[in-house]
Amino acid sequence: MNGMKRALITGISGQDGSYLAELLLGKGYEVWGLLRRHSVPENQTSRLNAIGLYDNPKMNLVYGDMTDLPSLLHIFKDVQPTEIYNLAAQSHVRISFDQPAFTTNTDANGVLNLLEAARLMCPKARIYQAGSSEMFGNEVDEDGYRRETTPMLPVSPYGCAKLYAYNLCRVYRTSYDMFVSNGILFNHESPRRGVNFVTNKIVSRAVDIYKGKATTLALGNLEATRDWGHAKDYVRAMWMMLQHDKPDDFVCAMGESHSVRELCEEVFSELDMDYRDYVTQDPRYFRPTELHDLKGDCTKLKEALGWEANYTFREMMEEMVKARL
């Protein structure tokens, strides 16, 4: 490799994967991306195609699956990555209630496969595991924040699967002396976010209403709150975690919460509209269990790694709206 860093990204076709690939290529990395075979392959690489990464000579895409250990063993042996970023997941919380077995197989057992493949084929590789604020459930510290030491008691199949993976990474770190870091990331969005996620669902529908292509927007719980940041800032944190002198677990968050109602108000006001004229509530979009006020404390990340966010909540939403117009 002549000293060149070689990164393997699972979930490279997603929001975070595409931003991370851009970041690493800009830093001179050779980037390998793991793709699942799909009956409509152009759907998988649409984000990469749109930003010109698909044809980059330092970008390599290989087929594999988190649930298929032999494929991971083969890929890790051939690629010999210096860094592995595991972003592959069934990442929609509401869908995890409809497909709990699939979610668990991918988000929990898939991480076991990845760790075993790395242990056997490239044990010196530094590994980033994408954890989630959903692992906390409704546990919160007295000051209203969630941090690395806050108890974790998830309330969704997705959160349970992520917590299993989080703890498994800690076991492999201590038992096999592997460099495995968990990022406990709170919600992060961008123009590349899928429209099945509430932020881009609101943005895309609001723009359609603005253009006269739709008349209403149906949502679930408008009082649900989240700590929303920009995916660009959060993938930079992922990279910083693997440049640290030792593996560890880090919360990445903005430290402020906003409700879905506030989100609607922000997006519709960008288009000079009043959300109350268009938004309705539909019981189909309510979760069986809902998280309460969600915000994180990333003091450890800031002090240990020097991370700071470049985007505010409002700047992120403005960018998402403009990208849809």
Steps between C-alpha positions, in 0.01 A plus 500: 500500500809726517372669813165596348206468732238258373147531637213257461152646546193284545179684417692721256190560288316671786502859622792460741694266273500743209613792715766287668631379164531862384685593817746211483570539128575866568756388757673272250352168611437204277133425567321168472125483534288196584179462299224244532385351171170656399249428226509869403872578533478861383299581815796398714752737351276801430659710776851408386414568136347838582818629662740349248654239729401192304771550239771625738816288440560471876145373559437127487164329550467133594194283558448346841248475781523557874301182558738291287819433697681317214460804274643728768793266564582496129475879463701583813773256399530652152461868588702508825351831614679719754165648609150349496188714538187296566206713390287216360169457679125488478492847649132592512362471854134474401575227245687303767164431666369358172818304423666421834669179384652662191612800706665278761668277244651798319572745782607253770612170346650686205734684735609171654587377149695816428699480824581134444610565142724784616642295789593217267608689187616851598526521881701824492232691311335781693121453515223754539157370601198724445308497825184700560330722756212251476706272726420724797125463470345738752789484746640847563733669748363745756597802289292373206793386285624163384871427499738203490429410864120521478327160548371339181153346487371509140129505415512377138631191320743732320634634830534149640697381196728803515564449871600136442746615233631779725576259784647242263745760373609572856552127557717462190695811597594364840517128423702515178679835539330629185457868421120524500325830573128558538345823383177568689351729238184699550276576201683651205351611172585654163363540146610139444275362773236253379146634471375230738671690784293775655733791421516442126142377492394840628736689269408308185126521563512867596681581176242296306223701667686822417521392135133401490572127470343407837251645746565337840773338710406211733727446802497315830588650839574871452623536858781244465835673547843416364853638509567561129840574345648493150636173359811676368598600852428154636702303244795728579460390862510134388833559328639686800414208729723268297790749504498509881787332684269244659157347430209637700128580491378850417165677492458730200214749534409866476377524859162650412164345421231603255150359457353374175261794528797741512647321201178554304491865601860553388459325163165655403613847608797465262235472227287786641224260603329416830537129579168500687318540169644175360616259771272226632562218747455137401498218762685274255816704551505483879755263654383233748737662751641850470816656639466804722712815473819392324825695517862402543810633673810467281745664742726194487518511119581871503764479772673179386485550122435871451177445306265790435190519281511726196123503439221630721155341494360791299787496248448128447128538436559794264743287299252213482220724376719671238620162371137401430395819325 
